[in-house]
Amino acid sequence: MCQPILGRDNMINVKFYLDKADKSKRFPIHLVIRQKEVQVKVATGEKILKKDWDNRNQIVKESEYKHKSINKFLSFLKLEVEKHFNSLPHTHFTDKKVKEKILSFVNSRKVNNDVKMVCEDAAVYEGKIKTTFVDLFAGAGGFSEGFLQAEYGNKYYDFLLGSDINENCELTHLARYNYQLGLDAKFLRQDITEPNFLDNLLKLLKGDHVDVVCGGPPCQSFSLAGKRKKFDKKDDLFAHYLNVIRVLRPKYFVMENVKGILTKEGGKIKEMILQEIKSIVDLKEFHQLIFFLAKLRKAEREKVFTLDCYNLRMQFESANEKELEKLRENYILIIENKFRLLTPKIADYKTSKTDVNINTIRHGLNLLKRSKELTYIRKKVILEKAHSDLDNDFFTEKFDSFLTSIESDSIIEQIHEAFNNLKPTKIFQTEIAEIISALEIYNYSFEECIQGLQPFVKELNAEKEFEEILSHIRLYNIDQPFVALASNYGVPQNRERVLFIGCRKDQKLVKVVSSTVSEKEKVTVFEALYDLDFIGNDDEKFSYEPIDLKSRYNGTTEKMKALIKKRTIDGKLDDKKGLTYAEWSKKGRLNGRFSNAKNPFYVRSFEELENTLTHIVAPLHNHKTSRQNDDVVKRLEIILNTGDYDMAKKELKKIGLDSEKRNYNVLKSDSQSPTVMTIPDDYIHFSSPRALTVREMARLQSFDDSFVFQGKRSTGGHKRKFEVPQFTLVGNAVPPLMARAVALEILKNIK
């Protein structure tokens, strides 16, 4: 018969003791709960020698080599048992239920410590077609999750490698994909702009072919013609992302960005991005263009020098890094020699040595020959600018001015101005125009070169031949980018992102990713979060608790219940075979592929990750609330009851609870959330006056509950620029269900 154990109203005593020794003279550690006449004993699964037990302090002594991990686990168990009794003051627990709860933690930990090298059931995928992918700027792994969830017919995805610059991204990746799921996916923690990034990437890939590359390189700081309005560390990331595409030659690549990129500078930045993508050339076919340029030069009589410049510039496209450096230098040397021959014609000897304009041209060419050195200086200055937090101060303009001055565009502009200041006679205007044109060609993109060659092509009546050659040379086709709304793919969030999908010329063009749900079918905030609403202020939960909708929503119970719907994985309504969104989150959306996966666990560091005994293993993680004082709770309560921050400001000011905080978003239970960002205090729970937990934000992003965000929970102040804690990981991620829809569309079309 089960004995009842009362909750908080009666004091409980939680202790550990050593039970009888086994044959090896090791004593099992048991947890015992005493309350009046009732006593519950549970084995913790740990055994030690008697000499290693400190009964007075209830800890394992340092003489036991596993003392740290065992003590951490015992402390966790004791805390969870105490919280379990204190959380529901009016509920009666039975000794059977208490035993079950404790044993669930013990057994989960035991399962995770069993030796398992591979969690994926290989037999299930035997004979199926594997599509490989790499996730750059991976963050938490939103793209990775979505791609691993996607299967179509007999096609599925194999995760080769993730990359990001932050160590907490790597920690979360290793915990999820290597330790928990048992994949062999590598992680490259390195700045993509570093010279040896590509070498290290290729080394880790070990010759594996990559079918798809996904990632979201920031393009927000771009401005036209290579000039930047804001110099920061993100300026070059897009170009380096495309360099990876050039080398790996994947069948498809997906590039995600903010919606504002479409309208930035009147849409010209979007066109520049498309132009850069179309400028990726197929080196295997590049010889066709070189032969064609030779044909143009043979037919040309007047602008031979200009065509020679186009020819040399085009060779940049097929050169490796060392070859490119030499080609660039030779290109400028050719211009320099032409200027050296021109100088005596436009200026006497004395003027040529002292004139500021002549010196500007001469020294400008010297600078262009040292593009590698200037690139290095530029990168170092940008890093220092970021490190010293130079922004909105007297230093910013001067630093940016210097950075602008060493850009090739700016140097060429100064040379052009110097030529204009010389005011040479008309007889030399043609030679000067050729030099200026040559400098402009030096800085052209591939696509700009193509446009510049058009007059020569027309003169030869070779337009059709030229277009045919270009169709062979352009490695990627791409349609216009499209705006993907996360809620259209079963995500309970109105997050808008722009997707550029590049398709290799031998693959079918993917123009759009169709919605998986209609407007009426969209997942609501309530059905995403209602089952997690058992947490209070300054609280943390490691297991699920039942939710009594009737007592919580008295009078509106049926209305709230109606919001909970049975669905397929991607959100389509399915009353017969479907699961609720919350059930999918608990079950996971990986299609049973990782049936031997380890239980969810949390670690704070790489050191803890390597020692599996220190893992905190539990059904639920990342479900912790901040400690908020009475004034904050009251402020949130007023905003919640009012339903809108702006509308509540008057009352808040009246009672002295106004805040300088710019915005609070009150979540609406029957609709989707706004875009999930990285600061939890921006959101107020739909039924409780509190901010969201990491787990609740992850639900709004469509991450499975088994996906644990590792490391620090949050950070503040200046550290936000360098650290990527749990809240930042989840807020910056691509929603997995949206990524899944993209991955499925590619699987449907890939050859």
N, C-alpha and C positions, 0 to 999 in steps of 0.2 A: 504493500500500500504506500502511495506517495505521501510523504509528510509535507504539510504546508510550511513555507518559510515566509515570514512577513517582510515587508519592504523597509523603507527608511524609518518608520515609526518605532522599530525595535532595533537596537544596536546589534551589529554582526561583528564577528571576529574572524579575520582571514589570516591564516598562518600556514607555514610550511614545516614539514617534519620528515625525517628519514624513516622509511618503512624497513622491513626485514631485508637483509642482504641476499644477493643472488649467489650463485656458485663461484663467481669471480670476486666475491667479497665487496661488490659495489652496491651501494644502498640507493634504491629508488627514492626520488624526492616527490612527496605527495603534498597536495594543497588540501587544507581542511577548513571548512566553514562551520563555525559554531554560533548558534543563537538559541539561548535558553537550553532546552532539552534536546534540540534538533542538531544533528551533526552530519555534514556531507563531506566525503573524502573522494578526491580525484587524483589519479596518477598524472604527473606532468610529462612523463616520458624521458626525464633526465635521471642519470645515475652517477653517483660519485663515491669516493672513499670517505669513510667516516671522519678521518682526520682533516678532510677538506671542507667540512661544514661548520659554519659559525652560527650556532642556533640562536644565540643572543641577538645578533644583528640580522638574522634571517638572510644570510648571503653565503655564497660559495667563496672560500678563501682563494687567495692568489696562487696558492700551491697547486691548484687544479688549472691546467693549461687552458681550459675552455671557460674559465670563471667569468670573463666579461660577457660572453654571449649567453651563458646560462643565467647570470644575474639580470641581464637585460630582459630576458624572456620571463623570468619569475616576477620581475617588477611590473611588466606589461600585464601579466595574468592577474596579479593582485589588484592593479588599478582597474582593470576591466570588470572584475567581479564586484568591486565596491561601487563602480559607476552603475553597474547593472541593477543593483538594489536601490540606489539613490534616485534613479531616473524616473521610476513609476511608483510614487508613494502609496497609492491605493490598490495596487495590484498584488495578489498573493502568488508567490512562486512555489513550485514544488521542487523537492530535492532532485527528481528526475530531470526536470527542465534545466535546473542549474547545472547538473552534471553534463547534460547534452551541450550546453553553451560552452562550458570550459573545455570539454573534449573536442569541440569543433575547432578551437584555437590550437589545441595540442596536436590533433591529427593533421590539420592543414600544414603545420610546421614540419611534422614528421614526413609527410608526403613530399614536401619541397626539398627536404634534405636527402631523399633517396637519389642515388646516382642515375641521372638520365641525360644522355648526351643529345638525343634528338627527340623532340616532342611531336614532330609532324609525322603523320601516318603515310609513309612513302607508297605503300601498296595501293592506297586509294587513288593516287595520281599516276600510277604506272600506265603508260600508253597515251597519256594526255599531252597536249602541246603546251610547253612552258614558254612564257613571255617574260623576259627579264626587264627589270627596271632599276633605276638609280634615283635617289631623292636628294637633290641639292637644296641648300638653305632649309634643311629638313625640320628645324625646330623640334617640337614635340614628336612629330611624325604623323600629322594629319593625312598627308598624301599617302604615306606608307600604309597606314591603316586601311584607307579606302581601297588601295590597289590590292592588298591582300584579301580583302572581302570579295573582290570582283571575280566572278567566274562566268564563262559563257560557252555553252556547248562543251567541247572537250578542251577548252583553253583556260589557263589560269596564270597567275603571276608568280614569279620568283624574285625575291628581294635580294639584290646584290650588295648595295652599299648606300649608306646615308652620309650626309656631310653637313656640318655647321661649325661655327667658330666658337660656340660656348660649351663649357664643360658640363653644365647641367642638361643640355640637349643630348650630349653623349651618354651621360649617366642614365637618363630616361630611356634612350635607345637601347643601350646594352641590357638594362633590366627587362625591358619589354621583349625585344626580339631575340636576344641571345640567351638570357637566363630563363625567362618565363616561357617563351614559345620554342626555344631550342633551335632557332635559325642560325645559319652561318653568315648572316649579313654583316659586312664590315662597317666601320664608322671612321671617317676621316675628319678629325677636328683640326681644321686649318683654315686660314684666311684664303679665300679663292683668288685673291689678287697677288699672293706670294708667288715668286718665280717658279718654285718647284712643286706647286700644287698639282699641276697636271701629271707630272712624273710620279708623284706619290699616289695619285688617283689610279693611274694605269698599273702601278705596282700592286696595289690592293686588289684590283680587278683580275689580275693574273691571266690576262688574255681572254676573259669571258666577253662575249658579244653583248652589247647593251641594246635592247629593243626600244625602250622608252626612257626618257629623262624627264623628270618633273621638278618643279621648284618655283619659287617666287622672288627673283632678284629685284630689289627696289629700283624703280625708275623715277621716283617722285622728284629727285633733285636735278633731273635733266633739264637743259635748256637748249636752244637751237644753236646750230653751227659749232657744236663742241664747246661752246662757252657755258659756264655754270653760273647760276645766280647764287648758289649756295654751295660752298665746298665742304663736303663731309666725307666720311669713310665709305658712304654708300654710292658715291658717284660712279665708280668704275665697275660695279658688280654686274650690271647687265652685260657689258662688253665681255667680261670674263666668263659669264654664263654661256654666251654664244661661242666663246673659244672652246669650251668643253664640248659643245654640240658639234663644232667643226671637227674635233679630234675623234669623238666617239661615233659620229654618224648614225645616231639612232633612227629607227623607222618613224617614230613620233617623238615630239617633245611638247610639254605643256608648261606654259609660263603664266603664273598668276600674279595679278597686281590690283591696286586699288582702282575704283571706278573713275576717280578724277583724272587718271592718265589719259582718258579718251578725249577730254576737253581741254587739257593743258595746252596753253598757247594756241588756242583756236583749233585744236586737233592736229597741229603740226608735229607734236611729239609722238603721237600715235603713228603718224605716217613715217616718221623717222625710224621708229621701232620696226615697222613692217619692212622698210627699206633695208635695214640692217639684217633682218632675217632672210630676205631675198638675196642679200649679198653673200650668203654662205655658198661657196662654190664646190662643185664636185671635181676634186683634183684629178680624178681618173680621166675626165673628159676635157680638162682645161687646155690641153694642147690644141684643141680645135680653135679656141679663141686666139691663141698666139699665132697660129698659121693664118687666120683671117686678118689679124692686125698687120702681118707682113704683106699680105695682099693689098690692104688699104695703103700702106706706105709706098708700095711699088707704083700705085696709081696716082699718088699725091705728088704735086710739084711745088706748091707754095708753102704748106705748113708741115714740112717734114719734121722739124724739130719738135713741134707739138705732138705729132703722132709718135715720135720716139719716146716722148715723156709718158704718153698713155701706155705704150708697150712696157716700159720699165715699171710704171706704177702697177700695172696689172700683174706683174711678176711677184709683187708683194703677197698676193693672195695664196700662192702656192709655196711660199717660203716658210721654213721653220724659224724659230726665234733667232738663232745665230745668223742664218742667211738673211733674215729680214733686216737685222741691224746693219749688215754690210751693204745690202741693196739701198737702204735709206741714205746711207752715207755717200754711196756712189752717185745716187740721184742728185743730191745737193752739190756734189763736186762738179757734176756736169753743168749745173746752173752757175756755179761759182766761176768756172772757166769761161763761160759765155760772158759773165759780167766783167771778168778780168780783161777780156778783149774789148769790151764796150767802153770801159772806164776812160782810156786815153782819148776816145772820140768825144766824150761829153764833158770832160774836165781836164784842165792842165795838171801838171805834176804836183804843184804845191796844193792846189785845191783837192786833189785826190787823196792827199795825206792828211789834210786838216778839216775838210768839210764835214759837218755833223751828219748830213744826209748820206754821203758816201760811206762814212763810218757806220752809220745805222744799218745800211744794206750789207756791208761786209761783215759786221759783227752779228747781224741777224742770221746770216748764212752759217756762221760759226756755231751759233746756238742750235740751229736746226740739225747740224751734223751730230750734235750731242744729245739727241732725243732720248736715248737710254738714260743718260745721267740726269736729264731734266725730269724724266718720269720718276726716277728714284727720289729726287729732291721733293717733287710735288707730293709724292705719297708720304714721305716723312713729315712734311709740313702739315699735311691734312691730319695725320695721326696725332701730331703734337697739338694741333688746334682742338681736336676732340678731347685729348687727354687733359688739357688745361681748361676745357669747357668754354672756349672762346665763342661767344654768341651774344648778340644784343649788347655790345660794349664798344669802347673806343678802339679796341684792337682788331675787331672783326673786319672792318672795311680795309684796313691796311694789309692784313694777312691775305684777304681775298684779292686785293689789288695785285699783290705780289704773285699769287697763284695764277691769276689771269694773265699776267705779263709773261709767264714762262710757257703758256700754252702755245702750240704751234700756230693756231689761228691768229692769236694776238701778235706773234712775231711776224708772220706774213703780212698782217695788216700794217704794222709799223714800216716794213720794207716798202710796201705799196705807197704809203704816205710819203716816204723819203724820196721815192722816184718822182712823185708828183711835185714835190718841193724843188727838185733840181731844174724843172722846166726846160727839158732838152728840146732841141730843134726837131721839127717834124720828121726829118730824114732818119732819125734814130727811134722814132716812136714804135715802129714795127718790132725791132729787137727788144725794146723794153716791154712791150705788150707780151712777147713770147716768154720772157723771164717771169713776168707776173702770172701769166697763164700756167706756166710750168709749176710755179709754187702752189697755185690753187689745186692743180691736178695732184700734186704731192699729198694734199690733205683730203682728197675726195674719198668717198666710200666707193665700193665696187659699183653700186647702182648709179651713183653720180657720174662715174666714168662712162657707164653705158649711155647715159643721157648725153654726155659730152661728145661721144663718138657718133651720135646720130647724123649730124650734118655731113660727115665724111662718108657714112654708109649710104645716105641718100644720093650723094654726088656720084657714087659708083653704081647706083640702082641695085643695091644688094640687101634691101630691107628684109626680104623673105629668108634669105640665107642666114642673115644675122639673127633673126628671131628663132630660127631652127637651132642654131648653135647655142643660143641662150637657153632654150628649153632643155638642152642636154647638160648645160653647165650649172644652171641653178639647182642646187641640191634639194631645196625645200620649197614646197608650195604652201601658201597660207591664205585663208580667206580673211575677212575682217574679224577682228576680235569681238567677242560677244560678252554681254553682262550676264553672269550666272547668279541667280537669287537662291540662296541656300534653302529657303523654305519650300522651293519648288522640288526639292529632292528629299523631302522627309525630315529636314532639320527644323527644329522649333525656333527658328531665328531668321529675322529679315536681314541677313548679311549679304551685301552685294559685292561681288568680285569680278574683275575682268579676266577672261581667259584667252590667251593666244595659243592656238594649237598648230604647231608646225608639222607638216606631213612630208616625209621624204618622197622624192619624185616617183618612186616605184610603188607608193602606197596610195590608197584611196583618200581623198580630201575629206577631212572632218570639219564641217562648218559650224555645227551647233550641237549641244548636248540637250536632248529633249527632257522636259520635266517628267518626274515620276508620279507626281500628285497634282490634282486639280486644286483650285482655290479653296473649295469646300472641304477637301480632304486633308488640308495642312495640319501638321501636328501642333498642338497648343502648348503653352508654357505649363499649364496645369498637368496635362498627362505626362509631361516630361519630368516634373519635379514632385508631384503630390506624395509619392511613396517615400521621399527622403525627408519629409517635413516632421521629423521626430527629434530635432536637435534644438537646443536652447542657446542662450548667450554664453560666450566663453566655454564652449563645449566641444567635445570630439567623440565621434562614434566610429566603431570598427565593425559593427554588424548591423544588419537590418532589423527594424522593429515594426510591428503591425501598426497600421493607420486606421483609426476608427472614423470614417468619413461622416457617419451619422452624428456623433457627438461634436465633431469639429465644425461641420457645416450645417448645423441645425436649422432647418427651414429651407435650405437650398441644396440638400443632399442629392436629390435626384438630378438637379441641374448640373451639379459637379460630376456626378457619376456618368452623365451623358457625354461628357468631354473625353472620357476614357474609351478608346476604340481599339478593336482588333485590327492588326495591320500585317502586311508583309514586311520584310526587312527595310525596303526603300520607302515605306509609308503608304502604299496602296491599301485601301480598306479590304479586309478579308475576315468576315465574321466566323467562318467555319474553321479555317486552319491557322489564322493569324494569331499574333501575340500583341499585347499592348506595347507601346514604346518603352515603358519602364521594364517590362518583361524582357524585351530584346536587349535592353541595356544590361540587365543582370545576366542573361544567358550568353550574350555576346553574338557578334554578327560575322564570325569567321567561318561559318558554314560547317562547323564540326571538323575543320581541317586540322586543328591542333588539339586532338582529343586527349593527348597526354600532357597538355600544357600544365605548368606548375601553377599553384594558387597565387592570387595577387599578393604582392609583398611590397614593403616600403623600406628604403635605405636613405641615409643622409649623405653618404659619400662613396667614393670608389673603394675605399678600404672596407667598408661594411658590405658592399656589393660582392667582393671577392670572398668574404667569409659568410657563407650561406646561413650559418647558425645565428648570425646577428640580424637576419631579415625579420622584420615584423610582418608575420603572415596572418591575414585576416580576410573575411569576406568583403569588407568595405574599407576603402582608403580615401584620403583627401577630403574627408567630411568633417571639417573643423571650422568653428566660428570664432571670430575675434572677440576680445573682451571690450564691451561698449558700456560706458558709464550711463547713469540714469538719464542725464540730459540728452545724450545721443539717442537712446532708446525712445525717449519721449518725442524728440524731433522727428525720428523716422516714423513713429506711430501717427503723428499728425499729418505728415506727408502721405503716408499710406492711406489713411482714412479720407483725406482730401482727394487723393488719386492723381495729384499733379503738383510738382515742386513749386512752379511759378504761382499757382493758385494758393499754395499754403504759406508763401513767404510773409504775407501780411499778418496772419495769425502768429507765425513764429516770431516775428519781430515784436508783436504786441506782448508776448509772454517772455521775451528775452532769450529765445532759443534760435534766433536767426544765425545763419552760417555764411561764411565767405565762399563756400564750395559752389562752383558754377552750376553743377547739375546733379540731380538724382533722377534715375529712371525707375518709375514704379512699374513693376512687371504686371501685365494684365493676364489673368488666368486663362481667359478664353481666346487669346490671340498669340502671336509669336513675339518673341523678345526682340528688342533692337539689337544692333551689332554688339556682340560680346567683345569687350575690350580687355585691358590688362589690369584694371583697378577695380576690385570687387565693391568698394564703397560707392561706385557709380550706380549700383542697382539695389533696389529694395524688393525683398521677397513679396510675392503677391498676397500672402496671408499673415506674415510675421514681420514685426518691425526690426529687421536685421538685414545685413548684407548677405550675399551669397557665399557659399563655400566653394572651394575649387571643384569638388565633385559635382555640385549643381551647375556651375559654369560649363563643366565638361559635358554634362547631359545636354545643355543647350547647344553645344557644339556637335553633339552626336557621337562622342567617344563612349565606348563600352566601359562599364564599371570596372572591368578587369584591367583596364589600362590605367596604370598608376603613375602619377606625376611625381618624380623623385626630387630629392634635395630640399633646399629651402622653400618654405611656403610663400613668403613675400619678402620684399625689400623696399627701401624708400630713399628719398632724397637723391643725391648724386649717384648712388649705387645703381639706380635704375638704368643708367646708360651702359653699364658693364655687366650686370648680373641678369640672369634669366631664371627667376624663381618659378614656382608652380603656376601662380596666377598669370605670369607673362607667357609661359609655355602654352597654357590653354587659350589665352586671349589672342595670341598671334597665329594660332594654328588654322590650317585649312580644315573645314568641317569634313570628317571622314566620309559621311554619306554623300556629300557633294563630290568628293574625290572618287568615291566608288562609282558614281554615275559617269564621270569622265573616263575612268578606267574601263568600264563596261562598253562605252561607245567605241573606244579604241580597239578592244578585243573583238567587237563585232566586225570591224573593218580591216584589221591588220592582216597582212599576207605573210 
